[in-house]
């Protein structure tokens, strides 16, 4: 699978734009680069049937997040509070940062 450019990082706020959780907002827990997927908090919840083991004394049904493709989410801008497209800007010191295309606000802290 070809690796694609992804401008979303861990701890970013994203909004789901397609799928069963469309419209929900969550925080990115993990970025799976090789698979072009993200793990987003409380998004794409699935039920896993587990057997009792050393880590999990009592088996049963556990609800966890499943990865979602990064093309199905949009990064949220902190200033205009809307899902925004991302552009890369270069600062005076030569550092590259992400910026909102609507309001030109820098997203990186």
JOZIPE-V553003 format. One record per run of one state. SS is the DSSP state (H for helix, E for strand, - for the rest). FROM is the first residue (numbers start at 1). TO is the last residue. If there is no record, write none. Layout:
ss=SS from=FROM to=TO
ss=SS from=FROM to=TO
//
This chain:
ss=- from=1 to=12
ss=E from=13 to=16
ss=- from=17 to=24
ss=E from=25 to=32
ss=H from=33 to=35
ss=- from=36 to=36
ss=E from=37 to=40
ss=- from=41 to=44
ss=E from=45 to=50
ss=- from=51 to=59
ss=E from=60 to=65
ss=- from=66 to=67
ss=E from=68 to=69
ss=H from=70 to=72
ss=E from=73 to=76
ss=- from=77 to=82
ss=E from=83 to=83
ss=- from=84 to=85
ss=E from=86 to=90
ss=- from=91 to=95
ss=E from=96 to=100
ss=- from=101 to=105
ss=E from=106 to=106
ss=- from=107 to=109
//
